[in-house]
Amino acid sequence: MRPDRAVDAYLRHITIERGLSEHTVAAYRRDLAGYCAWLQEQGVDDTDAVTTALVSAFAVERASAQPPPAATSLARLQSSVRGLHRFLVREGLAEADPSERLRPPKTAQRLPKALSIEQIERLLDAAGPDPAAPVAPAETGDDAIIRLRDRALLELLYATGARVSEVMQLDVDDLALGDVLRVRGKGSKERIVPVGSYARAAVDAYLARARPELSRRGRASARLFLGARGAPLSRQGAWLIIQTAAERAQLAAHVSPHTFRHSFATHLLQGGADVRVVQELLGHASVATTQIYTHVTVDALRDVYLTSHPRAR
């Protein structure tokens, strides 16, 4: 089978049958386009002619490129190649998998950076007013509408630990379950996440006092969060909202949409939540992904011990 046709079949499989996201499929497409081009340079025009030695040579050549690629990029590239060949064997389009001995490079484990509870509170207050507070006459203009939306967005990110892409896909109807939220995660998998009283109050205030006005400015949309002109809010728009709030709160730490997710998980574990409960709330397929947050809490415990115990040092 021609490599390019094999790649097309594999991409259809991971899109339709496995339901991977557009971003993941696009990354696989780029990786495998480079792989096909490399095979063509080697004179290989049939996947049956691909050998273990060829796959290894491809991995070595990519690893030795200048400037050196990141370990995560190499790991993803090798995952793309292994996925392609495993697919061909599983579908009966190849007899053997030449990539089965390929081992991905070890990637450095990056501990997520979480904000403290005090920093989170500063950030939320900087985004917009407390929804329980009365609205002053000076706060009824366009700026007040936007700040109500911004407060609701940040409260929801912190309350649910959802990815920013997941929150941007929320419809108003996803809130119909009351104190829980229906979130569509990676691979279109749905999960139910509780919503605390603070976030619910902020979202209710936004729905009652801000969203109707934003909705009138554009075409009708079921999306929960709308931009200033009434169109669905984009991920870039959410990023700008967070950056503006961080500047107002005068936070020295770098703050991104994922910072809320990291803080959500870290604060739950510090509060005594079971790691498997946090795994379910985050929508992680494996508990091993969630366990990175336990390192953060252990580090915090170690710091407290070293500074508090009289014979710790």
N, C-alpha and C positions, 0 to 999 in steps of 0.2 A: 504494500500500500504506500502511495506517495506520502511523504512526511506532512506536506501541507494539508492533504485531505484527512490524514489521521488527526491532525491538530483541530481541524474544523469539526470533526466528529466528537472529539473529546470536549471541546468548548461547548458544543450543543448539549452534551451530557451533563456537564457541571452547571449549565444555565437552567436547563429544563428539569432534569431529573433530581439534581442535588439542590437546586434553588440558590446557588451562591449569588452574592451581591454583584452589582454591575462593576464596582471597583475591584473586587477580587478577580472576576472574569477578565477585566481589562489588564490586570497585572499578569495573569497567566498568559494572555494573548501576546503581550510584549515579550515575556520570557521565551515562549515557544517559537515566536517569530525569529528571535535570535538563534535559537537552537536549530531551526530548519535551515536558516541561512548558512550556519556553520556546517551542517551535514552536506549541504549542496557544495560548499567549498571543498569538502573531502571527497566529492564525487559519489555521494550516497543519495540514491533517488528512490529507495525502497526501505521501509521500516524493518523488513526482515533481514536487511544487510547490516543493521546497527548491532555492534558487538559491545561487550562489557568494556573492552579496551577503548573503543571510541567514546563511550559515555564518560569514562574516567578521564580521557584526554580532554574532552570538552570542559569538564569541571576544573581540571588543573589549569587550562588556558584562561578560563574566566577568573579563577582565583588569583592568577599572577598578572592580571591586567594592571595597567598604570593609568591613573592613580588606583590604588588597591580598593576594590569594592567593599562595602560594609558586610560584615558577617551575616547580618539579617537579610541583605539582598541576595547573597550567595545561597543562604538557606532556602529562601523562597524560590530561587531559580532551580535549585536541585529538586525541590518539592514539586515544581511544575513538571520537570522531566520525568521524575518517578511516577507521578500521577498519570501522565500520558501513557507510559509503557505498561503500567498496571492495568489501565483501561483497555489497551489493545489485547492483552492476554485474557482478561476477563470476558471480553466480547468475542473471543475466538478469532481475532484478527492477527494474532501473533502467537507463536508457540512458546516463546521464552521471554523473560523480562531481563534485558541487558543492564537495567539500572538497579537491580535488587541489592547489589553490593555497595551502592553509592551511599555514603554516610554524610549527612549534612554537617557543616562546621559548627563548632560550639559557639553559641552567642552569649555575650556577657549579660548576666541577669541585672536588669535595671530596676531598682526599687522605685516604685511610684512615689511621687512627691504629693503629700497631702497637706492641706492647710489645717491650722488649729481650729477648734470650735470658735474661738474669739475672732479669728481672721475671717471665718465664714460669715459670722454675724455682721462684721464690719462690711463685708462685700455685699451682703444682702441689703443692708441699710443704705449703702451707697447706690444700689441699683434703683431703688424706689421706696416710696413711703410704706410704712406698716399698714397693711390693708384694714386693720381694725381701727386705725386712727381716723378721726373725722376729716373730711375734705375741706380745706380752707378755700375761700373765694379765689385767692391767687393761684391755686393749684388746679383749676378747672380747665385750663387751656390745653393746647396740643402737647406741651411738654408733660403735663400730668398724665395724659393718656398713654404716652410712650413709656413713662416711668412705671405706671401700673403694669404694663405688659412686661417690662424688663424685670420687675420684681417677681412676677408670676413665673417667668421663664427660669430664673435662677433658683427660686424656691423649689420648683419642680425638679430641676436637675439634681439638686442636693438631696431632696426628699426621696427620690427614686433610684438614684445611681444610674439612670438610663444614659445611653450614649446620645450625643447631641443629634446624630442622624435619626435616632429613634424618636426623640422628642419633636424634631421637625416634621416627622411623618404622622404625628398624632392628629386625629380629627376630634371635633367637639364631642362626637358620640362616644369616643373612647373613655370619656369621663362619666358616662351614664351609670357606671357600676357603683357610684358613691365614693366610698373611701378607699377604693382600689382602682388601679389603672391598667388597661390592656395595652401592652407594649409589643410591637412587632420588631423582633430582633434579626440577627443574621440568619440568612437562609429562610426568611419569612416565618421563623418560629415565633409563636406568641407566648407571652408569659404574663402573669398577673402580679402586679407590684402594689403594695399598700402605699397610700398617700397620707402623710401626716396632716394634722389640723392646720399647721402654719401654711403649708403649701396649698392646701385646699382653700383656705381663706383668701390667699393671694390670687389663686386662679379664679375663684368666684368673684372677687372684686374686679378682676380684669374682664371677665365675661359680662358683668353687669354694667361697668362704667367705662370700658375702653374698647373692647372688641366690636360692639355694634357700630361705633363711629368709624373704626378702621375698615370694617366690612363695607360700609357705604362708599368708601373711596375707590373701590376696585370691583372686579367681577366677583360674583358669589363663589365662595370657597368654603369647603367643610374643614379645612385645616384649622387647628386650634390657634396657632400663633401666626399673626399677620404682620406684614411690614407697614411702614408709614403710609404707603400708597394703596394698601388693601390687598396686595398680593401675598401669597404664602411666604413666611419668613424663611430665608435661606440659612445654610450652615455658616456662611461667611457673615451674614447679618448677626447671627447669634454670637459668633466670635468677637465681632466689634462691640456688641453689648457688654460682653464679659470684660473686654479690655478697658472700656470706658468706666465700668464699675470699679475695676481694680485700680485705675488711676485715681478715681475719686476717693477710694478707701485708703490710698497711699500705701499699697502693699508692695513691699520690695520683692517678694517672691513672684516668679513667673506663674501666671494663671492662664489656663486654657480650659476649653470645655471638659476635657478629660480630668482636670483637677477636681471637679465636683464628684466625678465617679470614684476617683481615688480616695477622696475625703470621706465620701459616703461609706465605702467599704472599711476603711481604717477606723472610723469612729464607731461603726457597728461592732467590729471585733474588739475594740478597746472597751466597749460597753458590755461585753460578755456574750455577744452573738456567736452561735455555732458557725463554723466555716462553711458547712454544707448549706445552711440557710442563706448565707451571703452569696454562695455560688448560685443558688436558685434565683435570688433577687437580681444578680448581675447578668444572668443568662449565660453563664459560662458552661460550655459543654463538658469540661473536665474540672474536677476540684483542684487539680494541680495548678491550673491557671489562677485560681482564687488564692492558693496558699502563699503566693508572693506577698500578699498583704499581711500574713502572719509574721513575716520577717520584719515588717515595719513595726508591728506592735511589740515584738520581742526586743527590737532595738530601743523602743521607748521605755520598756521595762528595765532594760539594762542601764539606760541613762539615769533613771530614777534611783536604781539600786546603787550605782556608783556615787551619786551625789548625796544619798541619804544614809547609807549604812556606815557606821563609824570605822569598820575594818574592811571596807570594800577595796581600798586602794593600798 
